[in-house]
Amino acid sequence: ARGSQRDRDRERAQARTGAKGKQKDDGLTPEQRRERLEMQRRCRRRPQRKRHRVQEGIMQLEAKNRQ
């Protein structure tokens, strides 16, 4: 009785979450996954660097204007 209840609960949970399941198999090798993650990290860092440079430039301009 307990085994069948577990099976039913698993089926219900699967239906609620949809067909997500484990998506580890994306067709990539571990090396390709590492490269993809590194590229995503780089893309996230680029706007931060640009913002930082702009802020530094503003600070330098303000310092020059004060003198």
Contacts in CASP RR format, 6 or more apart in sequence:
PFRMAT RR
TARGET T0000
AUTHOR 0000-0000-0000
METHOD contacts of the structure
MODEL  1
ARGSQRDRDRERAQARTGAKGKQKDDGLTPEQRRERLEMQRRCRRRPQRK
RHRVQEGIMQLEAKNRQ
14 21 0 8 1.000
26 33 0 8 1.000
28 36 0 8 1.000
END
